[in-house]
Amino acid sequence: MEEVSEGNQRTPIVANSCPNPGEVEV
């Protein structure tokens, strides 16, 4: 799951783990 840590930043599903500047609203 380490791959998700680095990939979640650019993945829309990241809003669930790492809120993105654009996904955080979702």
Residue frames as a rotation matrix with the C-alpha (Angstrom) as fourth column:
MET 1
0.572 0.821 0.000 0.00
0.821 -0.572 0.000 0.00
0.000 0.000 -1.000 0.00
GLU 2
-0.094 -0.687 -0.721 3.07
0.500 -0.658 0.563 2.23
-0.861 -0.308 0.405 0.03
GLU 3
-0.745 -0.177 0.643 2.47
0.667 -0.225 0.711 2.90
0.019 0.958 0.285 -3.66
VAL 4
0.262 0.930 0.257 -0.85
0.848 -0.349 0.399 4.53
0.461 0.114 -0.880 -2.81
SER 5
0.366 -0.192 -0.911 0.94
0.683 -0.610 0.403 6.91
-0.633 -0.769 -0.092 -0.45
GLU 6
-0.622 -0.671 -0.404 2.90
0.176 -0.622 0.763 8.44
-0.763 0.403 0.505 -3.32
GLY 7
-0.851 0.324 0.414 0.20
0.455 0.062 0.888 7.91
0.262 0.944 -0.200 -5.98
ASN 8
0.025 0.931 -0.363 -2.76
0.993 -0.066 -0.101 9.08
-0.118 -0.358 -0.926 -3.88
GLN 9
-0.360 -0.205 -0.910 -1.44
0.300 -0.949 0.095 12.65
-0.884 -0.238 0.403 -4.14
ARG 10
-0.824 0.059 -0.564 -2.33
-0.517 -0.488 0.704 12.72
-0.234 0.871 0.432 -7.83
THR 11
-0.789 0.594 -0.155 -5.31
0.442 0.725 0.528 10.35
0.426 0.348 -0.835 -7.54
PRO 12
-0.319 0.756 0.571 -8.84
-0.426 -0.653 0.626 11.77
0.846 -0.044 0.531 -7.07
ILE 13
0.496 0.500 -0.709 -9.49
0.329 0.648 0.687 9.11
0.803 -0.574 0.157 -4.41
VAL 14
-0.547 -0.805 -0.229 -6.86
0.580 -0.167 -0.797 10.90
0.604 -0.569 0.558 -2.35
ALA 15
-0.281 0.512 0.812 -9.58
-0.468 -0.812 0.350 13.29
0.838 -0.281 0.468 -1.16
ASN 16
0.767 0.560 -0.314 -10.37
-0.067 0.556 0.828 10.46
0.638 -0.614 0.464 1.27
SER 17
0.496 -0.674 -0.548 -6.80
0.867 0.421 0.267 10.26
0.050 -0.607 0.793 2.60
CYS 18
-0.530 -0.707 -0.468 -4.74
0.656 -0.692 0.302 13.30
-0.537 -0.147 0.831 1.52
PRO 19
0.540 0.815 -0.210 -7.02
0.512 -0.516 -0.687 16.22
-0.668 0.263 -0.696 0.57
ASN 20
-0.349 -0.649 0.676 -5.82
0.935 -0.197 0.294 17.62
-0.058 0.735 0.676 -2.76
PRO 21
-0.862 -0.036 -0.505 -6.02
0.076 -0.995 -0.058 21.35
-0.500 -0.088 0.861 -3.61
GLY 22
-0.634 0.661 -0.402 -8.91
-0.715 -0.302 0.631 20.50
0.296 0.687 0.664 -5.96
GLU 23
-0.338 0.493 -0.801 -10.17
0.150 0.869 0.472 17.17
0.929 0.039 -0.368 -4.65
VAL 24
-0.948 -0.061 -0.311 -10.44
0.314 -0.055 -0.948 18.50
0.040 -0.997 0.071 -1.12
GLU 25
-0.637 0.769 -0.055 -13.71
-0.761 -0.639 -0.115 20.18
-0.123 -0.031 0.992 -2.10
VAL 26
0.013 0.613 -0.790 -15.09
-0.543 0.667 0.509 16.85
0.840 0.422 0.342 -3.24
